[in-house]
């Protein structure tokens, strides 16, 4: 099951130094310290939320033809993907139409050790190391080497520094053949204006898919869950 980043505390660990992952040979695996507390990373907080921790491709019901097409694509992607194959860049100018939900469902179905984090929160967390004792490497390792990553809501607020971080993260993930799924409200050409170096790597690593549904899937599903 996808392990979502949260502000839930975990005990300090001298083995993984609170990264919550350790390298065993060529493999990145979750550290045993996660069994001593909530199995979520300590150092980042995300609003992706518990709603997505149980996202299930098999039980999602499309509410228009475009969502049905996307669910079909997601199922084919799950059957097709293996290490060193491309991930996904899901984009749409419409909000709430299933980009994050479908992405989470794919990760849950593949059952890889995984993390989900909003891009803006990740950049804020990495910037916070400037004025603290936190190690930038700690943040980088947890994102760059986890077998599956959902980087949610990648936007235009990037800077030269975030472009550098994203480039380095993607380089590490491409080298290891890890799965990366990115969601955004921006067409790749628009994103390239903010992250020129990173976007070329992103497009080499992820298939761009435009989700055209105009139905707010999030609201509709929330109403059903009341």
C-alpha positions, 0 to 999 in steps of 0.5 A: 500500500502507498505510504503517504507523507504526513506530519505524524511523528516517528522515532529518530532512527540512527540506521536510516537517519530518519530518511525511512529508507535504506539501501541494500545493495541496489535496492531501496527498501523501507527501514524497520523503524517505520514499525515503531510508529505510524508508517509515514515519513516524519519530516514532510506534511501533505494535503493529498490526504487520507482520501487517496490512501485507499484509492483503488483503480478496480473500484473507481467508477467513471462519470464521463467518457474521458474518465472511462478512457483514463481508467482504461489507460491506467489499467493498461499502464499497470500491466505494462509498467516495469522498472526502467519504463516511463512513468506518467505526467498527467496534466489538465487545466481542469482541477479535481478531475482525477489526476491525483486520484488515478495516480494514487490508484496506480501506485496502490495497485502496483504495491511498490514502496512509494511516497506522495508529496505536493511539489510546493510542500517538497520545495518548502521543506527543502528550503527549510534546511537553509536555516536549520540543522536538517540535511538537504540530502535527507529530503533528497534521498527519500524522494529520489530513491523511493521505488515509486513517487507521486509528485503532485501539483507541479506548478509555475512557482519554481525557481532556479533552485527548484529547477535544479532540485527537480533535475537532480531528483529526476536524474536519480530516478531515471538512473535507477529505473524508478516509477515517477508519476507527476500531476500538474495543471500545466501543459508541458510547454508552459511548465518548461518556462519555469523549469527548462532543464527539468522538463526535458528530463521529465518528458524523457521519463514520463508519458504526457497525458492530457486528462480532458474530463471537466467533471470534478471527480473529487467532489462527486466521490466526497458526496458519495462518502458522506 
